[in-house]
């Protein structure tokens, strides 16, 4: 019975650790994307496009 209890505890802890790791990776990816967007707006060599004008 104790082996089954340890198995269940291990599954639960492993699931929690897996979810936390996936959340950390996603947060890191979102912060990189925001940094790229901020860098694009600060570039001096880009000009607004004339698309949409006739």
DSSP file (Angstrom, degrees, kcal/mol; ACC not computed):
  #  RESIDUE AA STRUCTURE BP1 BP2  ACC     N-H-->O    O-->H-N    N-H-->O    O-->H-N    TCO  KAPPA ALPHA  PHI   PSI    X-CA   Y-CA   Z-CA
    1    1 A X     >        0   0    0      0, 0.0     4,-1.9     0, 0.0     5,-0.1   0.000 360.0 360.0 360.0 -36.8    0.0    0.0    0.0
    2    2 A X  H  >  +     0   0    0      1,-0.2     4,-2.6     2,-0.2     5,-0.2   0.847 360.0  56.8 -67.7 -32.0    2.8    2.4    0.8
    3    3 A X  H  > S+     0   0    0      1,-0.2     4,-2.2     2,-0.2    -1,-0.2   0.913 107.4  48.4 -63.2 -41.0    4.3    1.9   -2.7
    4    4 A X  H  > S+     0   0    0      2,-0.2     4,-2.3     1,-0.2    -2,-0.2   0.892 110.8  50.9 -64.8 -39.7    1.0    3.0   -4.3
    5    5 A X  H  X S+     0   0    0     -4,-1.9     4,-2.4     2,-0.2    -2,-0.2   0.920 111.2  47.2 -64.3 -44.6    0.9    6.0   -2.0
    6    6 A X  H  X S+     0   0    0     -4,-2.6     4,-2.4     2,-0.2    -1,-0.2   0.869 110.7  53.7 -63.7 -36.1    4.5    7.0   -3.0
    7    7 A X  H  X S+     0   0    0     -4,-2.2     4,-2.4     2,-0.2    -2,-0.2   0.931 110.2  45.8 -63.2 -46.3    3.5    6.4   -6.7
    8    8 A X  H  X S+     0   0    0     -4,-2.3     4,-2.3     2,-0.2    -2,-0.2   0.906 113.2  49.8 -64.7 -42.5    0.5    8.8   -6.4
    9    9 A X  H  X S+     0   0    0     -4,-2.4     4,-2.6     1,-0.2     5,-0.2   0.906 111.4  49.8 -63.4 -40.5    2.6   11.4   -4.6
   10   10 A X  H  X S+     0   0    0     -4,-2.4     4,-2.6     2,-0.2    -2,-0.2   0.896 109.9  50.0 -64.7 -41.2    5.3   11.2   -7.3
   11   11 A X  H  X S+     0   0    0     -4,-2.4     4,-2.2     2,-0.2    -2,-0.2   0.921 113.0  46.9 -62.8 -43.6    2.8   11.6  -10.1
   12   12 A X  H  X S+     0   0    0     -4,-2.3     4,-2.2     2,-0.2    -2,-0.2   0.930 114.4  45.5 -66.4 -45.1    1.2   14.6   -8.4
   13   13 A X  H  X S+     0   0    0     -4,-2.6     4,-2.6     1,-0.2     5,-0.2   0.905 112.7  51.4 -65.1 -40.6    4.6   16.3   -7.7
   14   14 A X  H  X S+     0   0    0     -4,-2.6     4,-2.3    -5,-0.2    -1,-0.2   0.892 109.9  49.8 -63.0 -39.3    5.8   15.5  -11.2
   15   15 A X  H  X S+     0   0    0     -4,-2.2     4,-2.3     2,-0.2    -1,-0.2   0.908 111.4  48.1 -65.5 -42.1    2.7   17.0  -12.7
   16   16 A X  H  X S+     0   0    0     -4,-2.2     4,-2.4     2,-0.2    -2,-0.2   0.928 112.6  48.2 -65.1 -44.3    3.1   20.2  -10.6
   17   17 A X  H  X S+     0   0    0     -4,-2.6     4,-2.4     1,-0.2    -2,-0.2   0.905 111.6  51.3 -63.2 -40.6    6.8   20.5  -11.5
   18   18 A X  H  X S+     0   0    0     -4,-2.3     4,-2.2    -5,-0.2    -1,-0.2   0.911 110.8  47.1 -62.5 -43.3    5.9   20.0  -15.2
   19   19 A X  H  X S+     0   0    0     -4,-2.3     4,-2.2     2,-0.2    -2,-0.2   0.906 111.9  50.5 -65.9 -41.8    3.2   22.7  -15.2
   20   20 A X  H  X S+     0   0    0     -4,-2.4     4,-2.3     1,-0.2    -2,-0.2   0.920 110.8  49.2 -62.7 -43.3    5.5   25.2  -13.4
   21   21 A X  H  X S+     0   0    0     -4,-2.4     4,-2.2     1,-0.2    -2,-0.2   0.914 110.7  49.7 -64.1 -41.9    8.3   24.6  -15.9
   22   22 A X  H  X S+     0   0    0     -4,-2.2     4,-2.1     1,-0.2    -1,-0.2   0.888 110.4  51.0 -64.6 -37.5    6.0   25.1  -18.9
   23   23 A X  H  X S+     0   0    0     -4,-2.2     4,-2.5     2,-0.2    -1,-0.2   0.909 109.6  50.0 -64.8 -41.7    4.6   28.3  -17.4
   24   24 A X  H  X S+     0   0    0     -4,-2.3     4,-2.1     1,-0.2    -2,-0.2   0.899 110.7  49.2 -64.5 -39.9    8.2   29.6  -16.9
   25   25 A X  H  X S+     0   0    0     -4,-2.2     4,-2.1     2,-0.2    -1,-0.2   0.909 112.0  48.5 -65.6 -41.0    9.1   28.8  -20.5
   26   26 A X  H  X S+     0   0    0     -4,-2.1     4,-2.4     2,-0.2    -2,-0.2   0.901 110.1  51.1 -66.7 -40.7    6.0   30.5  -21.8
   27   27 A X  H  X S+     0   0    0     -4,-2.5     4,-2.1     1,-0.2    -1,-0.2   0.909 110.2  50.1 -62.7 -41.1    6.6   33.6  -19.7
   28   28 A X  H  X S+     0   0    0     -4,-2.1     4,-1.9     1,-0.2    -1,-0.2   0.902 110.3  50.1 -63.8 -40.6   10.1   33.8  -21.0
   29   29 A X  H  X S+     0   0    0     -4,-2.1     4,-1.9     1,-0.2    -2,-0.2   0.903 110.6  49.2 -65.7 -40.6    8.9   33.5  -24.6
   30   30 A X  H  X S+     0   0    0     -4,-2.4     4,-2.0     1,-0.2    -1,-0.2   0.884 109.8  51.0 -67.2 -37.9    6.3   36.3  -24.1
   31   31 A X  H  X S+     0   0    0     -4,-2.1     4,-1.9     1,-0.2    -1,-0.2   0.868 109.1  51.2 -69.9 -33.9    8.9   38.7  -22.6
   32   32 A X  H  X S+     0   0    0     -4,-1.9     4,-2.0     2,-0.2    -1,-0.2   0.909 109.4  50.6 -65.4 -41.0   11.3   38.1  -25.5
   33   33 A X  H  X S+     0   0    0     -4,-1.9     4,-2.0     1,-0.2    -2,-0.2   0.895 109.7  49.9 -64.9 -40.1    8.5   38.9  -28.0
   34   34 A X  H  X S+     0   0    0     -4,-2.0     4,-2.2     1,-0.2    -1,-0.2   0.887 109.2  52.5 -65.9 -38.3    7.6   42.1  -26.2
   35   35 A X  H  X S+     0   0    0     -4,-1.9     4,-2.1     1,-0.2    -1,-0.2   0.882 108.2  50.8 -63.8 -38.8   11.3   43.1  -26.2
   36   36 A X  H  X S+     0   0    0     -4,-2.0     4,-1.9     2,-0.2    -1,-0.2   0.898 109.9  49.9 -64.8 -40.5   11.4   42.5  -29.9
   37   37 A X  H  X S+     0   0    0     -4,-2.0     4,-1.5     1,-0.2    -2,-0.2   0.893 111.1  49.1 -66.6 -39.0    8.4   44.7  -30.5
   38   38 A X  H  X S+     0   0    0     -4,-2.2     4,-1.0     1,-0.2    -1,-0.2   0.891 110.0  51.8 -66.1 -38.6    9.9   47.5  -28.4
   39   39 A X  H  X S+     0   0    0     -4,-2.1     4,-0.5     1,-0.2     3,-0.3   0.869 106.6  54.2 -66.3 -36.3   13.1   47.3  -30.3
   40   40 A X  H >< S+     0   0    0     -4,-1.9     3,-0.7     1,-0.2    -1,-0.2   0.860 106.5  51.1 -67.3 -34.8   11.3   47.6  -33.6
   41   41 A X  H 3< S+     0   0    0     -4,-1.5    -1,-0.2     1,-0.2    -2,-0.2   0.730 107.9  53.7 -75.3 -20.0    9.5   50.8  -32.6
   42   42 A X  H 3< S+     0   0    0     -4,-1.0    -1,-0.2    -3,-0.3    -2,-0.2   0.509  79.9 113.8 -92.3  -5.1   12.8   52.4  -31.5
   43   43 A X    <<  -     0   0    0     -3,-0.7     3,-0.4    -4,-0.5    -3,-0.0  -0.463  51.6-159.4 -70.7 136.5   14.6   51.9  -34.8
   44   44 A X  S    S+     0   0    0      1,-0.2    -1,-0.1    -2,-0.2    -3,-0.0   0.648  83.8  65.5 -88.3 -16.8   15.5   55.1  -36.6
   45   45 A X  S    S+     0   0    0      2,-0.0     2,-0.4     0, 0.0    -1,-0.2   0.369  83.6  89.2 -91.6   7.3   15.9   53.5  -40.1
   46   46 A X        -     0   0    0     -3,-0.4     2,-0.3    -6,-0.1     3,-0.0  -0.844  56.2-167.6-105.2 142.2   12.2   52.4  -40.4
   47   47 A X        -     0   0    0     -2,-0.4     2,-0.1     1,-0.0    -2,-0.0  -0.906  32.3 -95.1-123.9 152.4    9.6   54.6  -42.0
   48   48 A X        -     0   0    0     -2,-0.3     2,-0.1     1,-0.1    -1,-0.0  -0.399  46.0-118.4 -66.0 143.8    5.8   54.3  -42.0
   49   49 A X        -     0   0    0      1,-0.1    -1,-0.1    -2,-0.1    -3,-0.0  -0.438   4.5-134.8 -82.9 157.9    4.6   52.6  -45.1
   50   50 A X    >   +     0   0    0     -2,-0.1     3,-1.6     2,-0.1    -1,-0.1   0.142  57.1 137.7 -95.5  18.3    2.3   54.3  -47.6
   51   51 A X  T 3   +     0   0    0      1,-0.2     3,-0.1     3,-0.0    -2,-0.0  -0.388  62.5  32.0 -66.7 142.1    0.0   51.2  -47.9
   52   52 A X  T 3  S+     0   0    0      1,-0.4     2,-0.3    -2,-0.1    -1,-0.2   0.227  93.1 111.0  96.5 -14.1   -3.6   52.0  -47.9
   53   53 A X    <         0   0    0     -3,-1.6    -1,-0.4     1,-0.1    -3,-0.0  -0.716 360.0 360.0 -92.4 144.7   -3.2   55.3  -49.7
   54   54 A X              0   0    0     -2,-0.3    -1,-0.1    -3,-0.1    -3,-0.0   0.386 360.0 360.0-113.4 360.0   -4.4   55.8  -53.2
